Amino acid sequence: MTTTLNDAITLPCGVTLNNRILKSAMTEGMADYNDQATQRHATLYQRWAEGDAGLLITGNVMVDARYLERPGNVCVESSADQPHLRHWATAGQSNGNPMWMQISHPGRQVAKIVSKTPLAPSPVQLKLGGYFAEPRALTENDIQDIIRRFGVTALGAKNSGFAGVQIHGAHGYLISEFLSPVVNQRNDRWGGSLENRARLLLDVVRAVRNNVGSEFPISVKLNSADFQKGGFTLVECVEVAKMLEHEKIDLLEISGGTYEQTNMFGTTDTPNDTNQTKRESTKQREAYFLDYAKTIRAAIKTPFAVTGGFRSADTMREALLNSEVDIIGLARPFCVEPDLPRKLIQGNIQHLHPYENTLQFGNGKMGINSPYKLISMMNVQAQVSWFSHQIYRLAVHQDPDTSAGLKRSYLKQMYNEIRIAAVRKRSPTEER
């Protein structure tokens, strides 16, 4: 039997997704000053729900208000049914599709404007233009508190109407940091061997499962590799994937990279030739984690998604047909094509515009592949800002503006984050 984008899939917990298209997590930055979801979240996700995706996953919801990935993150520190979350969940599932909450702790990837004392496995600073402070190494009590917080946040998501949760273990955030020998230099039971470095992730999965039960979907997002010397490798990813399968998670989503190695923001080319050799070359450039995914897929039976670089319907269909993946993950294309799943399923769109190829401050040393990490990171952040601009427009019932300037989007987002951070600092955490 062949698998198509429109085929349903049943997860181990018994939940069925209506098709194979996943709207992967993208940070929204639209929370109020109390770190709560707003009407803009509801409007945005209702717009995406109307596009017929099989599954929507939210941007990263924080488990601790003291440490945000960026100002404007939603934070959930209670297991109660919370009205602002229920409104968001109801809107995002208004078209009969499930929406899962991605839950995360940023670890050392916290801007100084949010916290000057971030946490990490070891005091290894992220050195990118002085934007991040030196982290404090977590104590045993800190680690146990974080595990507890993930469980509380997951239960809060369930009680507020979300249909599942995804634990963020990728892209250099805290769980990813524990998996990485570069950042995790501990010599206790949380560091050293892969078994020790994976302990936090597995304990978080168990805490979440204990709180939400066996019929509530749990997903994990995991790096295929960190793509940096001495970091988390593909071989280690395969072993962790096996561990997660033993824990009976319901979906494993693979991506890759960190703030220092931004492979999750790889560039692509638009297919423009029918030659088989060029099609293969395009495929390799396009879905840039697929080669890694094949190795992981061969080792596990857990439902499997890959996010990163899919830009043509042919490549998506081929990946499903060859059983390289079970679900196609897409993120930034949703910012400019909110009804993308319907168009793909109906065959009304074949190639997604690779905006990321043109969104750079300049060429060569000023581009996204600059040999200077700070310049490369600024280009990546500017791209994120441009797509965030499109998200903001969707969230207020406007259409995307693909003519928006890169620099203006970047400066506007930076100003907005500084403003939100300043207001939050004037409000004690216990009052938020």
N, C-alpha and C positions, 0 to 999 in steps of 0.2 A: 504494500500500500504506500502511496505517496502522501506526503504531508504538505499542506498548503497554508498560507497565511490565515485563511479563514477557518481552519480546523480547530475544534475545541481540544482542550487538554485537561485531564483530571489529575490533581496533585495528590501526594501521599495522604494528606489529611482528609481527602474526600471532596474538596472544593474543586469546581470545574471553571476554567476560564474559557470564554466564548471564542477567542481567537488567539493567535500566536504573536500579537504585537503588544509590547510592553512600553509604556511611557516611563522611562527611567528617571531617577531622582535628579532634580536641579534645585539648587538653593534659591529660595524666593526673595528673602530679605524684605518681607512686607508685614512683619509682626508689629504690634503696637508697642508702646514704651513699657508695657508690662509683659512683653514677650509672648503675647497671646495672638492667636490667629484672628484675622479681620475679615470683613466683607470681601475684600479684594481676593483673599484666598478662595472663598466660596465661588466668586464670579469666575476666577481663573480656572478652577478645576471643573466647574460645570461646563465651561467652554470646551475643555479637553474631553470631558465625559461625552459630550455630544458628538465627538469625532469617532466614536466606536472603538476605542482601544480595548483590548482584552483585559488589561490591567493598568491602573495608574499607581505610581509610587510617588509619594510626596518628596519635597526637599527635606534635607536633614534636620529633624527635630531634635533639639538638645535635651540631654538628661540632667543637666546641671546649669542653672542660670548664671553661675559665676564664670562659666567658660563657654563662650559662643564661638562658632566658626566665623561668624560675621555679625555685626549689629543688624537687627531685623530678623534674626532667627526666631522661630517659635520654640519655646521651652516648655516641657511638661514634667512637673515634679510631683504630681498627684495621681493616684489611681482612680480618682472619682470620675463620674460622668460629668464632663465639663461642657457647658453650653457653647462656648466658642469653638471647641473641637467638634461637637456634634453637628453644628451648622456647616462646618467645613466638610465633614464626612458625608453628610446628607447631600450636599450639592455635588460633591465629587462622584457620588454613586447614583445620581439621579437618572442615568440612562441604563441602569441595570448592570453596570460593570462594577467590579470590586475596586476599592482604593485602599492601599496599604500605607501605613506610616513608616517612613525610614527614621530610625532612632540612632543617635550618634553622640559620641564625646569627641571633641576636636583634638584633645591632647595638646601637643606643643604648637599646633597650627591655630593659634589664637593671636589676633593682632593686638599690639600694645594698647590701642585705644579701647580695647575690651578688658584686658587683664595684663598686668605687668608681671604676674607670677603664674604662668601656665603650668600644667602638669605633664609629665612624660615618664616613660619607664626609667630613663636615665637623664641626667642634666645635659643633653646634647641639643645645642641651639640650632634652630633653622635660620641660617644666615643668608637672608635675602634683603639687602638694603636697609637693615636695621628695623624692619617692619615687625619682627617677632622678637619677644623677650626670651631670655634664657629660662628654660623650664626648671621646675623643682622635681626631683625624683619622687615618685609615689611611694608612700609607706604601705605596709600591709593593710592598715586600717583604711587608707585611701582607696586601695584596690577593692576591698570588700564593700565599701560604700558605693563605688562605681557599679559593681555588679548588681547590688541592690537597686540602684537607681534605674538601670536598664529594665529590670523586672517591673518596677513601679510604673515607668513610662509606658511599657508595653501594655500593662493592665489598664492604664488610663486611656490608651488608644482603643482597646477592645470595649471598655465600658462606655466610651463616647461614640461608638458606632463605626469605627474603622474595621475593615474586613480582614486585616492582617497586618503584620509588621515586617520590616526588613532591618536587620542589624548591619550597620555600616562598618565593614572590616577592611575597607580599601582606601586608596588615595592619600595615605600618609596620616590619617587621623588616628586616634589613640589605639584602637585594636590593631590597626596596621602597623603602628609603631612598635607594639609588643612583638609582632611577628618578625620585624626587621632587626637583624643583628647589628645594623648600623646605629640604630637609635636605642635598641634594647641591649645594654651592656651590663645587665644585672648578673649577679652570681648566686641568687637565691632560687627558689622554686618557680619563679616567673621569668627566668632568663637562662641563657646557655643553649640547651638542646631545643630542638623544634617542639618536642612535647611540652617543655616548659614555656616556650614562647607562645604556644597556641593555647595555653591554659586559660588565659583571660577570655578569649573568644568562646571556648567551649563552656566555661563557667557562666558566661553571659547567656549563651543559648539555653543552658539548663535552667537558669533563673527565669528567663522569659517563658520557657515551656511550662515550668512549674506554675507560673502565674496565669497563663492564658489557656492552658489545657491542650489536649491532643488534637482537637478538631479545628483549631485556629491556626491559619497559615503563618509559618515563620520562614523568612528568607534571609540569606546572608549575601552581602556583596563583598567580593574578595578580589584582591589583585592577582592577576595571572603571574605577575612579577613586578618588582619595584623598578627594574631597569637602571639600577645603579650598583656600582662595584661593592660587593660585600652585602648587598641587600637581600630581601626575600626573593627566592628563585622559583622558577617554574616547577622544578623537582619538589620543592617544599610545598608549593601550592597544591600539587597532586596529592601529597600526603595529608595536608589539611582538609582537602575536599573529601578524602576517605573518612577522616575523623568526623566531619560534619554529616556525612551520610549515615554513619553509625548513630549519630544523635537524631536521625530521622527529620532533618529539616525538609521543607517542602519545595524550595527553589534556591538554586545557587546561581547568582549573577556574577559574571566575570568581567572585570575591566583591568586597569593597570596604571602604574605611575604614581607619582607623588608631586607635591609642590616643587620639589627639586628636579624631578624628571617628569615632565608634563605629557606623558604618552597618551593620557586619556583625551588630550586635545590635539591629536595627530591631524595632519592635513590630508586631503584626498583630492583626487582628480575626477572630472566628469567623464564617464565612458563615452567614447565617440567613434569607436571602430568595432567592426564585427569580427575581426581577425581573432582566432582562438587564443593565440599567444598574447595578444594585447588584452583580451578579456581576462586571462589568468593574471597578467601583471596588474591590471586594474583592480581585480579582486584582492590581490595581496596588499595593494596600497589602501584599498577601501576599508575592509573590515580587518583592521590591523591587529586584532587579538585572535583571529580565527586559527592561525597555526598553533598558538598556545592552547586554544580551546580544544582542538582535536586531541591533544595529549591528555587533557583533563577529562574530556568526554569518554575516552577509552577506559578510564579507571573507575568511573562511577555510573550509577543508574539514576541518581537524583535528577529531577527535572532541571534543565540547564539553559541559562540565557547568557548571551554575550551582548555587551553594549560597547560601542565605540567604532564609528566610521562607516557604518552601513549607509550607503548613499544611492543604491540602485535596487529596484525591485528584483531584478534577475539574481543579484548576489544574495538577497534575502531568501528567495525561493530555493536557490541552489544549496544554501547552508541548511535549510530545513530538509530538502530532498535527500541530502547526503547524511542526514542525522548528525551533522556537526553541532547543531544546537536544537533545542526544543522550542525556544522562544526568541524572537528578535527584539533586542533592546534598542530603543531610539530615545534621544534626549533633545538636543538643540534643534533638530528639524521641527519639533512640535512648537517652537517659539514663533516660527514663521508660517507653519501649516498646521493650525490647531485641529483640522479635520483630516489629518494625514492618514490615519488607519483606514478610513472609509475609502479614500482615494486609492490607496494601495490595493485594498481588497477588490475594489471594483475595476481595477486596471486603468484608472484615470490618470495615474502618474507613474512614470518609469524611473526618472532620475531626480534625486533631490538636489537642490542647488547647494554646492559646497561653499557657502558664504565664508567659512573659516579660511579659505585659500586667499581671499582678497582682504580680509580684515586684519591688517597689520599696519604698524606705524610707518614702515618703510621696507626696503629690500635689503638683502645681505645682512650686514651687522646690525641693522635696525629692525630686522624682521623677527618672526617667531622662532627661527632657527639660529638666532644670534649666538655666537660663541660666549657672549657675556650673559651670565645667568640672570642678572637683574633686568636687562633689556628684554630677554626672552620672557621672563616672568611678567613684565609690564605688558607685553603684547598679549600674553595669555589672559591677564586680568582685564585688559581692554576688550578682548573678545567676549569674555564673560559679561562685562558691563553692557556690551552691545546687545547680547541676547537677553540680558536682564531687562533692558529697555523695552524689548518686544514683550516680555512677560508682563511688565508694568502696564503696557497698553492693553493687552488682553484682559487684564484684571480690572479695567475700568470701561469695559465694553467697546474698546477701540480696536481697529485692525492693526496688524503689524506695520511698521514703517521701515522698510528695508533700505530707504535712502538716508537713514539716520547716520550722522557722523560718528566715527569711532572715538575721536578725542573727546567730543562733547559728551558722549555716553559715559566714557571713563571718568571724566571730571565730575559729572552729575552724580554718579554713583558714589564716588569718593566723598563728595560733599554730604550726601544723604547719610552715609554710614558714620561720618564724623558727628553729624548732628544727632543722630539716634544715640550714639555712644555717649555724647555729652549729657543728654537728658537722662539716660539710664544711670549715670554716675551720681546724679543729684538725687536719685531715689534709692534708698537702701534696699538691698536684695530682699530682705524679709517683708518689705512693703509691696513688692511686685507680685 
